[in-house]
């Protein structure tokens, strides 16, 4: 006599966790590459990808994602702007920045915006390990990124006794710029005109002896001002 369960499918071990993974990336090849990698991660029960920050932000189902990988360099709204918006809208979401760059300014902007991971695409480790680490309360930074953060921190400590004699308002403007805001958004947040923000920026440039925003950020970090 044939047993009732002879043709039943084999029993598979049930995973302890199931996580929904998202990716905001404008390169189709990288989206497909990550999709293939996730196929071997049993905990990653769902994967969704968006080609732009705007597409993701407009999607009414975006809140269903548990862990989101975001490319820092997107065509219109960049990844850091998206992270800033998401940090205010959904504190539950865990975000990892992906990039081919290692600029100190971008590293600090991304981490300050709310990302809890910053990974160079060329140095991303085994994707399953990354997901398990992040979803169990950890954080991840690529070795090259970590080295840059340490170097920037050491330079910041070395120059901590320097003073630029910035006024309280100039310090506020500097902080807004460090957050990655545009002059327009900074003026709205501070309740002043764009011309006023520009005037303060010119004064900051002069006091820090710099010529542009990138130099200003690097100099301010070395001096311990941000």
C-alpha positions as CSV (number, residue, x, y, z in Angstrom):
1,X,0.0,0.0,0.0
2,X,1.3,3.4,-0.9
3,X,1.7,5.8,2.0
4,X,-0.2,9.0,1.9
5,X,3.0,11.2,2.0
6,X,5.0,9.3,-0.6
7,X,4.7,12.0,-3.2
8,X,4.9,15.0,-0.8
9,X,7.8,17.4,-1.4
10,X,10.8,17.1,0.9
11,X,10.6,19.1,4.1
12,X,13.0,22.1,4.1
13,X,14.3,23.8,7.2
14,X,12.4,27.0,8.0
15,X,14.6,30.0,8.3
16,X,14.5,31.9,11.6
17,X,14.2,35.3,9.8
18,X,12.8,36.6,6.6
19,X,13.9,40.1,5.4
20,X,12.7,42.2,2.5
21,X,15.7,43.8,0.7
22,X,15.5,46.9,-1.6
23,X,18.0,48.6,-3.9
24,X,18.0,52.1,-5.4
25,X,20.5,51.9,-8.2
26,X,20.5,53.4,-11.7
27,X,22.8,50.8,-13.2
28,X,20.8,47.9,-14.5
29,X,23.8,45.5,-14.4
30,X,24.4,46.2,-10.8
31,X,20.7,45.7,-10.0
32,X,20.8,42.3,-11.7
33,X,24.1,41.4,-10.0
34,X,22.7,42.0,-6.6
35,X,19.5,40.1,-7.5
36,X,21.6,37.1,-8.4
37,X,23.7,37.3,-5.2
38,X,20.5,37.5,-3.1
39,X,19.2,34.3,-4.6
40,X,21.6,32.3,-2.4
41,X,20.5,34.1,0.8
42,X,17.6,32.2,2.3
43,X,16.7,35.0,4.7
44,X,16.2,37.4,1.8
45,X,12.6,36.4,1.0
46,X,11.9,39.4,-1.3
47,X,14.0,41.7,-3.4
48,X,12.8,44.9,-5.1
49,X,14.8,47.5,-7.1
50,X,14.2,51.0,-8.2
51,X,16.2,52.9,-10.8
52,X,16.0,56.4,-9.1
53,X,15.4,58.0,-5.8
54,X,12.3,59.6,-7.1
55,X,10.9,56.3,-8.3
56,X,11.4,54.8,-4.9
57,X,10.0,57.8,-3.0
58,X,6.8,57.8,-5.1
59,X,6.2,54.0,-4.6
60,X,3.4,53.6,-2.1
61,X,4.8,50.1,-1.2
62,X,8.3,51.4,-0.4
63,X,7.6,51.0,3.4
64,X,7.5,47.2,3.0
65,X,11.4,47.0,2.7
66,X,13.4,46.2,5.8
67,X,16.9,46.9,4.5
68,X,17.7,49.3,1.7
69,X,20.9,49.6,-0.3
70,X,21.2,53.1,-1.9
71,X,23.7,54.2,-4.6
72,X,25.2,57.5,-3.5
73,X,25.5,58.8,-7.1
74,X,22.0,58.9,-8.7
75,X,21.0,60.9,-11.8
76,X,18.7,63.5,-10.2
77,X,18.1,63.4,-6.4
78,X,21.3,61.8,-5.0
79,X,21.4,59.0,-2.5
80,X,22.3,61.2,0.5
81,X,19.2,63.4,-0.1
82,X,17.1,60.3,-0.2
83,X,18.6,59.0,3.1
84,X,17.9,62.4,4.8
85,X,14.2,62.2,3.8
86,X,13.9,58.5,4.8
87,X,15.5,59.0,8.2
88,X,12.8,61.5,9.1
89,X,10.0,59.5,7.5
90,X,10.9,55.9,8.6
91,X,13.3,55.4,11.5
92,X,12.8,51.7,11.3
93,X,14.4,51.3,7.9
94,X,18.1,50.3,7.9
95,X,20.1,51.9,5.1
96,X,23.5,51.0,3.5
97,X,25.1,53.4,1.1
98,X,26.8,51.9,-2.0
99,X,29.4,53.8,-3.9
100,X,32.5,53.7,-6.1
101,X,33.8,56.8,-4.4
102,X,35.5,57.4,-1.1
103,X,35.3,61.2,-0.6
104,X,35.5,62.2,3.0
105,X,32.8,64.8,2.6
106,X,30.4,62.2,1.2
107,X,31.2,59.7,3.9
108,X,30.4,62.1,6.7
109,X,27.3,63.5,4.9
110,X,25.9,60.0,4.4
111,X,26.5,58.8,7.9
112,X,25.2,62.1,9.4
113,X,22.1,61.7,7.2
114,X,21.2,58.4,8.8
115,X,23.0,55.6,6.9
116,X,24.3,52.8,9.1
117,X,26.6,51.3,6.5
118,X,28.9,52.7,3.8
119,X,30.3,50.2,1.4
120,X,32.5,50.5,-1.7
121,X,31.1,48.4,-4.5
122,X,34.5,47.1,-5.2
123,X,34.9,45.9,-1.5
124,X,31.4,44.6,-0.7
125,X,31.8,41.3,1.2
126,X,29.5,38.3,1.0
127,X,26.1,39.8,0.7
128,X,24.4,37.3,3.1
129,X,26.8,38.3,5.9
130,X,26.2,41.9,5.3
131,X,22.4,41.5,5.5
132,X,22.6,39.3,8.7
133,X,24.9,41.8,10.3
134,X,22.7,44.8,9.5
135,X,19.5,43.2,10.4
136,X,20.8,42.0,13.8
137,X,21.7,45.5,14.8
138,X,25.2,45.9,13.4
139,X,26.8,48.4,11.0
140,X,29.3,48.0,8.2
141,X,32.0,50.2,6.7
142,X,34.4,49.1,3.9
143,X,38.1,48.9,5.0
144,X,39.0,51.8,2.7
145,X,36.2,53.9,4.0
146,X,37.1,53.0,7.6
147,X,40.7,54.1,7.0
148,X,39.6,57.5,5.6
149,X,37.3,58.1,8.6
150,X,40.2,57.3,11.0
151,X,42.5,59.6,9.0
152,X,39.9,62.4,9.0
153,X,39.3,62.0,12.7
154,X,43.0,62.1,13.6
155,X,43.4,65.3,11.5
156,X,40.4,66.7,13.2
157,X,41.9,66.0,16.7
158,X,45.2,67.5,15.6
159,X,43.6,70.7,14.6
160,X,41.0,70.9,17.3
161,X,42.7,73.8,19.1
162,X,42.4,76.0,16.0
163,X,39.7,78.7,15.9
164,X,38.2,80.4,13.0
165,X,36.3,82.9,15.2
166,X,33.0,82.1,13.4
167,X,29.9,83.9,14.6
168,X,27.0,81.8,16.0
169,X,25.1,82.4,12.7
170,X,28.1,81.4,10.6
171,X,28.4,78.2,12.6
172,X,24.7,77.5,11.9
173,X,25.2,78.0,8.2
174,X,28.3,75.7,8.3
175,X,26.3,73.0,10.0
176,X,23.5,73.2,7.4
177,X,26.1,72.9,4.6
178,X,27.7,69.9,6.4
179,X,24.2,68.3,6.4
180,X,24.3,68.4,2.6
181,X,21.6,71.1,2.2
182,X,21.5,73.4,-0.7
183,X,21.7,77.2,-0.1
184,X,17.9,77.4,-0.8
185,X,17.0,74.7,1.8
186,X,19.5,76.1,4.3
187,X,17.9,79.5,4.0
188,X,14.4,78.1,4.6
189,X,15.6,76.1,7.6
190,X,17.3,79.1,9.1
191,X,14.5,81.5,8.2
192,X,16.7,83.9,6.3
193,X,17.1,84.8,2.6
194,X,19.4,83.0,0.2
195,X,21.4,86.2,-0.1
196,X,22.0,86.2,3.7
197,X,23.2,82.6,3.5
198,X,25.6,83.5,0.6
199,X,26.9,86.4,2.6
200,X,27.7,84.2,5.6
201,X,29.3,81.6,3.3
202,X,31.6,84.2,1.8
203,X,32.6,85.2,5.4
204,X,33.2,81.6,6.3
205,X,35.4,81.0,3.2
206,X,37.5,84.0,4.1
207,X,37.9,83.0,7.7
208,X,38.8,79.4,6.8
209,X,41.0,80.6,3.9
210,X,39.2,78.3,1.4
211,X,37.8,78.8,-2.1
212,X,34.9,76.4,-2.4
213,X,32.5,74.2,-0.5
214,X,34.6,71.1,-0.6
215,X,37.6,72.9,0.8
216,X,35.4,74.5,3.4
217,X,34.1,71.0,4.6
218,X,37.6,69.5,4.7
219,X,39.0,72.5,6.6
220,X,36.1,72.6,9.0
221,X,36.4,68.9,9.8
222,X,40.2,69.2,10.5
223,X,39.5,72.1,12.8
224,X,36.8,70.3,14.7
225,X,34.1,72.7,13.7
226,X,31.8,70.0,12.4
